[in-house]
Amino acid sequence: VQMVESGGGMVQAGGSLRLSCAASGLTIWYLTMAWYRQTPGQGRTLVARLRWMDNSTFYIDSVKGRFTITKDNARSTIYLQMTSLKPEDTAIYYCNTDPADACYWGRGTQVTVSS
């Protein structure tokens, strides 16, 4: 199993980024995929999740209305469209299943939002 995240970068507050996560080695149809983030000194926390089979989604309150999680069935890829970014969104973003499997963590992608 491999998760490869990409798309992070540095943006000013109010900007947008689109993260991608290519998942391989999974029977993804039956899974819930999720984006997590981690700030220095903190553990990884759930940001959003998407159930592959029916596209149902969940977002934490702080990103509702600003982030959108989507998927590409053919590419086994999930995306996180992030808009109206805030400095508190600064973190390393990871994808994994939900619940997360400790063996599936990738390297993540850094998102830095300046004020």
One Martini backbone bead per residue (centre of mass of N, CA, C, O) as a GRO file, in nm:
protein
  115
    1VAL     BB    1   0.098   0.036   0.021
    2GLN     BB    2   0.030   0.370  -0.122
    3MET     BB    3   0.084   0.717  -0.036
    4VAL     BB    4   0.064   1.017  -0.248
    5GLU     BB    5   0.139   1.339  -0.185
    6SER     BB    6   0.021   1.660  -0.322
    7GLY     BB    7   0.016   2.037  -0.361
    8GLY     BB    8   0.167   2.195  -0.189
    9GLY     BB    9   0.240   2.517  -0.012
   10MET     BB   10   0.264   2.872  -0.052
   11VAL     BB   11   0.031   3.104   0.096
   12GLN     BB   12  -0.198   3.332   0.129
   13ALA     BB   13  -0.439   3.457   0.275
   14GLY     BB   14  -0.719   3.337   0.077
   15GLY     BB   15  -0.616   3.113  -0.064
   16SER     BB   16  -0.529   2.828  -0.283
   17LEU     BB   17  -0.550   2.462  -0.284
   18ARG     BB   18  -0.454   2.135  -0.433
   19LEU     BB   19  -0.480   1.819  -0.326
   20SER     BB   20  -0.313   1.499  -0.363
   21CYS     BB   21  -0.397   1.131  -0.365
   22ALA     BB   22  -0.225   0.840  -0.435
   23ALA     BB   23  -0.363   0.515  -0.439
   24SER     BB   24  -0.214   0.194  -0.358
   25GLY     BB   25  -0.303  -0.144  -0.282
   26LEU     BB   26  -0.620  -0.104  -0.289
   27THR     BB   27  -0.966  -0.162  -0.212
   28ILE     BB   28  -1.126   0.130  -0.242
   29TRP     BB   29  -1.439   0.094  -0.271
   30TYR     BB   30  -1.468   0.003   0.059
   31LEU     BB   31  -1.366   0.283   0.145
   32THR     BB   32  -1.242   0.534   0.359
   33MET     BB   33  -1.123   0.849   0.290
   34ALA     BB   34  -0.857   1.077   0.411
   35TRP     BB   35  -0.777   1.380   0.570
   36TYR     BB   36  -0.485   1.503   0.730
   37ARG     BB   37  -0.324   1.684   1.008
   38GLN     BB   38   0.000   1.841   1.107
   39THR     BB   39   0.148   1.988   1.380
   40PRO     BB   40   0.372   2.093   1.579
   41GLY     BB   41   0.332   1.874   1.854
   42GLN     BB   42   0.113   1.715   1.698
   43GLY     BB   43  -0.123   1.527   1.593
   44ARG     BB   44  -0.315   1.368   1.386
   45THR     BB   45  -0.597   1.511   1.209
   46LEU     BB   46  -0.901   1.533   1.102
   47VAL     BB   47  -1.064   1.687   0.814
   48ALA     BB   48  -1.158   1.465   0.590
   49ARG     BB   49  -1.414   1.254   0.433
   50LEU     BB   50  -1.463   0.963   0.202
   51ARG     BB   51  -1.693   0.753   0.062
   52TRP     BB   52  -1.649   0.573  -0.213
   53MET     BB   53  -1.929   0.442  -0.282
   54ASP     BB   54  -2.123   0.731  -0.208
   55ASN     BB   55  -1.973   1.019  -0.144
   56SER     BB   56  -1.965   1.063   0.139
   57THR     BB   57  -1.920   1.334   0.378
   58PHE     BB   58  -1.669   1.496   0.596
   59TYR     BB   59  -1.627   1.780   0.823
   60ILE     BB   60  -1.477   1.993   0.990
   61ASP     BB   61  -1.573   2.291   1.108
   62SER     BB   62  -1.315   2.470   1.018
   63VAL     BB   63  -1.370   2.374   0.687
   64LYS     BB   64  -1.640   2.444   0.629
   65GLY     BB   65  -1.683   2.587   0.306
   66ARG     BB   66  -1.359   2.551   0.208
   67PHE     BB   67  -1.355   2.243   0.180
   68THR     BB   68  -1.298   1.973  -0.072
   69ILE     BB   69  -1.382   1.637  -0.125
   70THR     BB   70  -1.250   1.415  -0.376
   71LYS     BB   71  -1.267   1.193  -0.670
   72ASP     BB   72  -1.090   0.934  -0.872
   73ASN     BB   73  -1.154   0.634  -0.984
   74ALA     BB   74  -0.937   0.572  -1.207
   75ARG     BB   75  -0.690   0.689  -1.005
   76SER     BB   76  -0.713   0.654  -0.703
   77THR     BB   77  -0.798   0.961  -0.615
   78ILE     BB   78  -0.759   1.227  -0.390
   79TYR     BB   79  -0.900   1.544  -0.292
   80LEU     BB   80  -0.814   1.891  -0.176
   81GLN     BB   81  -0.999   2.168  -0.170
   82MET     BB   82  -0.860   2.490  -0.088
   83THR     BB   83  -1.008   2.770   0.062
   84SER     BB   84  -0.970   3.036   0.242
   85LEU     BB   85  -0.705   3.049   0.374
   86LYS     BB   86  -0.539   2.996   0.686
   87PRO     BB   87  -0.292   2.996   0.912
   88GLU     BB   88  -0.428   2.745   1.071
   89ASP     BB   89  -0.373   2.547   0.811
   90THR     BB   90  -0.100   2.496   0.890
   91ALA     BB   91   0.051   2.195   0.754
   92ILE     BB   92   0.061   1.855   0.734
   93TYR     BB   93  -0.065   1.656   0.472
   94TYR     BB   94  -0.269   1.361   0.481
   95CYS     BB   95  -0.338   1.033   0.375
   96ASN     BB   96  -0.605   0.794   0.447
   97THR     BB   97  -0.779   0.606   0.613
   98ASP     BB   98  -1.113   0.542   0.770
   99PRO     BB   99  -0.949   0.442   0.966
  100ALA     BB  100  -0.633   0.461   1.038
  101ASP     BB  101  -0.332   0.328   0.907
  102ALA     BB  102  -0.010   0.302   1.017
  103CYS     BB  103   0.101   0.177   0.731
  104TYR     BB  104  -0.009   0.432   0.526
  105TRP     BB  105   0.179   0.649   0.565
  106GLY     BB  106   0.307   0.916   0.428
  107ARG     BB  107   0.481   1.222   0.376
  108GLY     BB  108   0.328   1.438   0.271
  109THR     BB  109   0.210   1.791   0.262
  110GLN     BB  110   0.297   2.120   0.264
  111VAL     BB  111   0.120   2.385   0.437
  112THR     BB  112   0.149   2.746   0.391
  113VAL     BB  113   0.007   3.026   0.573
  114SER     BB  114   0.005   3.362   0.531
  115SER     BB  115  -0.076   3.691   0.673
   0.00000   0.00000   0.00000
